């Protein structure tokens, strides 16, 4: 390869002295094409238009000096690759430093030495030429590398992706599944494998032809992609069998929900060869590690579950585990029943009084949700709240509870029974709504006229621990409205002084009934209760002790300085009318044979 520079490179000579320009032209004109400029502006114009191979630039010129011209040329993409030799009549080292700083490659001092000028011009032109060759070579190598990567990617795609749908094929599916199982073992979360089979695919092929069948597979692939997360994998194993890998899910209900979305997508009409076609799908689900700890086991069990779905009548979902399937069916049934219960008014509230130990009076009540189920009778919250949280219905149910409780409390107040504190439980799902929860509380208080200072919202310790900063922000906003916050079931979860310190908006601790049941027999429980009460009193917090069922338990709580109590010793939870009767004295408050514990009065 000939690496010599091209013949007659172009030089731009910039000097405000015509004599100096003539001398340099005479010196270099035989070997180079010469351009010249007598000021900085002309030099810039010529450089941008002609793009010379090298510039000899006088440093000291009137107006725009050599430093300015050099700086502009080096900052412009069109000229920054042109080597610039500064020519000066001064041997000031600071001038050289400034020149190199603005991009010059060399210095010549007047009066110039002709051999030195020729040698330096030739050297810098040669360096520029070598640099240009290197850049061209690097560009060619970069393009070659990119082309190789493109070809490698193309080969990998052909080896790992289905040519018809563009989905991962069996090979890549196996790899992705293995990765998902390993990730699940690290995170200790579930991994779900879903097999999806098209119920009328053979009919489409036989009736409309294989082109229509291919078109159906392509459209099904697109619809499946649309309903999964970016982290999930949709693959085609062959024929009309698709799989979906859901990594790191917290509950099997997530897989069931996606399965329902898949069926909804498959039930939508397809337009094939100009004809509307309706198909359905059968979905089988297996969970890791519950239904298998290896990829092969999970594939086998998901396939079995898919055939169970087909055998049950198609257009259905089946979990491999009989128990999981039973629970999933129960959940679906219960979810539908809960939706109807909201519409039919089957949910109602009981109220349990809260008693102040210093006065013996009813100072508040806790609203407790019940479901008057048409077939199963009265259901306690533990029998349906978990399902309502999974389905998201707890948000609507919780709003109904808060509004009903505030409305009832206002009616009792207007009847002369008040003011009293109203305690209402919040679900973690409600709390995660954040801004919407604050807005809901504000709307209900405004609508019902219930004073915010008398509302106590009860949340559990675990809700606070998971997202303390976000929780603190929401609690502070509720506190600004005047709403008080109670920490329910205190002592059973993640009790922490640091947590209480971070959440100054908590006003009340509720000691869980599990500490109270054995107060008389278990000194450790008594010590725990005494410690919680003492800590709360020192922190200026109210304490409500739940589950008081005997005079002895009451006496222990009172002895240790408890503020308020609730439990069957005084009254079970009562319906709306019965609670009003309690307030009016038509139903006596419990507390022993006399109706009241010694020292208490209603």
NORWORA-V247018 format. One record per residue. RES is the residue in three letters. PHI is phi in whole degrees, -180 to 180 (999 if undefined). Layout:
res = [RES,RES]
phi = [PHI,PHI]
//
This chain:
res = [UNK,UNK,UNK,UNK,UNK,UNK,UNK,UNK,UNK,UNK,UNK,UNK,UNK,UNK,UNK,UNK,UNK,UNK,UNK,UNK,UNK,UNK,UNK,UNK,UNK,UNK,UNK,UNK,UNK,UNK,UNK,UNK,UNK,UNK,UNK,UNK,UNK,UNK,UNK,UNK,UNK,UNK,UNK,UNK,UNK,UNK,UNK,UNK,UNK,UNK,UNK,UNK,UNK,UNK,UNK,UNK,UNK,UNK,UNK,UNK,UNK,UNK,UNK,UNK,UNK,UNK,UNK,UNK,UNK,UNK,UNK,UNK,UNK,UNK,UNK,UNK,UNK,UNK,UNK,UNK,UNK,UNK,UNK,UNK,UNK,UNK,UNK,UNK,UNK,UNK,UNK,UNK,UNK,UNK,UNK,UNK,UNK,UNK,UNK,UNK,UNK,UNK,UNK,UNK,UNK,UNK,UNK,UNK,UNK,UNK,UNK,UNK,UNK,UNK,UNK,UNK,UNK,UNK,UNK,UNK,UNK,UNK,UNK,UNK,UNK,UNK,UNK,UNK,UNK,UNK,UNK,UNK,UNK,UNK,UNK,UNK,UNK,UNK,UNK,UNK,UNK,UNK,UNK,UNK,UNK,UNK,UNK,UNK,UNK,UNK,UNK,UNK,UNK,UNK,UNK,UNK,UNK,UNK,UNK,UNK,UNK,UNK,UNK,UNK,UNK,UNK,UNK,UNK,UNK,UNK,UNK,UNK,UNK,UNK,UNK,UNK,UNK,UNK,UNK,UNK,UNK,UNK,UNK,UNK,UNK,UNK,UNK,UNK,UNK,UNK,UNK,UNK,UNK,UNK,UNK,UNK,UNK,UNK,UNK,UNK,UNK,UNK,UNK,UNK,UNK,UNK,UNK,UNK,UNK,UNK,UNK,UNK,UNK,UNK,UNK,UNK,UNK,UNK,UNK,UNK,UNK,UNK,UNK,UNK,UNK,UNK,UNK,UNK,UNK,UNK,UNK,UNK,UNK,UNK,UNK,UNK,UNK,UNK,UNK,UNK,UNK,UNK,UNK,UNK,UNK,UNK,UNK,UNK,UNK,UNK,UNK,UNK,UNK,UNK,UNK,UNK,UNK,UNK,UNK,UNK,UNK,UNK,UNK,UNK,UNK,UNK,UNK,UNK,UNK,UNK,UNK,UNK,UNK,UNK,UNK,UNK,UNK,UNK,UNK,UNK,UNK,UNK,UNK,UNK,UNK,UNK,UNK,UNK,UNK,UNK,UNK,UNK,UNK,UNK,UNK,UNK,UNK,UNK,UNK,UNK,UNK,UNK,UNK,UNK,UNK,UNK,UNK,UNK,UNK,UNK,UNK,UNK,UNK,UNK,UNK,UNK,UNK,UNK,UNK,UNK,UNK,UNK,UNK,UNK,UNK,UNK,UNK,UNK,UNK,UNK,UNK,UNK,UNK,UNK,UNK,UNK,UNK,UNK,UNK,UNK,UNK,UNK,UNK,UNK,UNK,UNK,UNK,UNK,UNK,UNK,UNK,UNK,UNK,UNK,UNK,UNK,UNK,UNK,UNK,UNK,UNK,UNK,UNK,UNK,UNK,UNK,UNK,UNK,UNK,UNK,UNK,UNK,UNK,UNK,UNK,UNK,UNK,UNK,UNK,UNK,UNK,UNK,UNK,UNK,UNK,UNK,UNK,UNK,UNK,UNK,UNK,UNK,UNK,UNK,UNK,UNK,UNK,UNK,UNK,UNK,UNK,UNK,UNK,UNK,UNK,UNK,UNK,UNK,UNK,UNK,UNK,UNK,UNK,UNK,UNK,UNK,UNK,UNK,UNK,UNK,UNK,UNK,UNK,UNK,UNK,UNK,UNK,UNK,UNK,UNK,UNK,UNK,UNK,UNK,UNK,UNK,UNK,UNK,UNK,UNK,UNK,UNK,UNK,UNK,UNK,UNK,UNK,UNK,UNK,UNK,UNK,UNK,UNK,UNK,UNK,UNK,UNK,UNK,UNK,UNK,UNK,UNK,UNK,UNK,UNK,UNK,UNK,UNK,UNK,UNK,UNK,UNK,UNK,UNK,UNK,UNK,UNK,UNK,UNK,UNK,UNK,UNK,UNK,UNK,UNK,UNK,UNK,UNK,UNK,UNK,UNK,UNK,UNK,UNK,UNK,UNK,UNK,UNK,UNK,UNK,UNK,UNK,UNK,UNK,UNK,UNK,UNK,UNK,UNK,UNK,UNK,UNK,UNK,UNK,UNK,UNK,UNK,UNK,UNK,UNK,UNK,UNK,UNK,UNK,UNK,UNK,UNK,UNK,UNK,UNK,UNK,UNK,UNK,UNK,UNK,UNK,UNK,UNK,UNK,UNK,UNK,UNK,UNK,UNK,UNK,UNK,UNK,UNK,UNK,UNK,UNK,UNK,UNK,UNK,UNK,UNK,UNK,UNK,UNK,UNK,UNK,UNK,UNK,UNK,UNK,UNK,UNK,UNK,UNK,UNK,UNK,UNK,UNK,UNK,UNK,UNK,UNK,UNK,UNK,UNK,UNK,UNK,UNK,UNK,UNK,UNK,UNK,UNK,UNK,UNK,UNK,UNK,UNK,UNK,UNK,UNK,UNK,UNK,UNK,UNK,UNK,UNK]
phi = [999,-87,-96,-73,-67,-64,-67,44,-63,-99,-113,-108,-102,-119,-159,-79,-106,-57,-63,-64,-64,-65,-63,-69,-65,-63,-71,-116,-65,-69,-103,-134,-80,-109,-115,-143,-148,-104,-153,-64,-67,-64,-62,-64,-61,-67,-63,-69,-82,-99,47,-66,-80,-159,-124,-102,-119,-68,-79,-102,-135,-67,77,-85,-85,-64,-61,-63,-63,-62,-63,-65,-65,-75,-89,-97,-60,-74,-129,-68,-88,-84,-69,-122,-106,-83,-116,-141,-90,-112,-104,-66,-63,-65,-66,-63,-60,-66,-65,-65,-63,-92,116,-68,-102,-162,-129,-125,-107,-76,-68,-76,-96,-51,-61,-65,-61,-61,-65,-71,-63,-63,-62,-71,-68,-65,-62,-64,-64,-64,-64,-62,-63,-62,-65,-63,-64,-63,-64,-64,-65,-61,-64,-67,-63,-62,-66,-64,-63,-63,-67,-63,-63,-66,-66,-66,-64,-65,-82,-117,-124,-71,-67,-82,-100,78,-83,-54,-92,-60,-62,-70,-59,-60,-66,-64,-65,-62,-64,-65,-67,-64,-63,-65,-66,-74,-86,61,-106,-80,-125,-111,-113,-118,-100,-122,-124,-81,-77,-121,-66,-62,-63,-62,-62,-71,-91,-104,100,-70,-64,-65,-62,-64,-62,-63,-62,-64,-70,-62,-58,-64,-68,-67,-58,-71,-104,-101,-77,-63,-80,-87,-121,-107,-133,-117,-86,142,57,-109,-100,-117,-131,-132,-106,-111,-93,54,-110,-89,-157,-64,-64,-64,-67,-64,-62,-65,-58,-64,-64,-61,-63,-61,-65,-71,-79,-70,-61,-109,-102,-122,54,77,-124,-79,-126,-113,-123,-147,-142,-120,-121,-117,-128,-127,-115,-102,-95,-61,-104,158,-105,-120,-62,-63,-66,-67,-63,-61,-73,-65,-65,-62,-63,-65,-69,-63,-65,-64,-69,-82,124,69,52,-149,-118,-137,-87,-62,-74,-61,-67,-62,-64,-62,-67,-64,-65,-64,-63,-61,-63,-67,-61,-63,-66,-68,-61,-66,-62,-63,-71,-91,73,-79,-81,-147,-116,-103,-130,-113,-69,-112,-109,-83,-72,-77,-116,76,-96,-75,-111,-177,-153,-105,-82,-124,-78,-134,-127,-86,-72,-64,-111,-99,83,-77,-109,-78,-55,-63,-87,-142,-60,-56,-70,-67,-71,-63,-84,88,-67,-60,-65,-69,-64,-62,-64,-63,-61,-63,-66,-64,-63,-65,-65,-64,-63,-65,-62,-67,-64,-65,-85,100,-111,173,-77,-130,-81,-115,-103,-130,-80,-111,-89,-60,-66,-62,-66,-68,-72,59,-56,-64,-64,-60,-63,-62,-59,-62,-62,-69,-61,-67,-69,-91,81,-76,-72,-60,-66,-99,-97,-118,-93,-101,-129,-92,-62,-63,-63,-76,-69,-65,-138,-61,-67,-66,-61,-60,-62,-68,-63,-63,-67,-66,-64,-62,-73,107,-75,-96,-120,-114,-94,-82,54,-63,98,-100,-122,-119,-52,-156,-63,-63,-66,-63,-66,-76,-121,-67,-78,-75,-106,-138,-110,-109,-75,-67,-63,-65,-85,-93,-56,-114,-57,-74,-100,-116,-61,-66,-63,-62,-66,-61,-62,-61,-67,-64,-64,-62,-62,-63,-62,-67,-88,75,-101,-75,-128,-113,-99,-92,77,-75,-126,-149,-64,-65,-62,-61,-64,-65,-62,-67,-62,-90,94,-64,-92,-139,-139,-150,160,-68,-60,-101,-171,-75,-59,-122,-66,-57,-70,-66,-67,-63,-63,-63,-63,-85,85,-76,-119,-72,-76,-68,138,116,-64,-81,93,-140,-70,-57,91,-113,-143,-93]
//
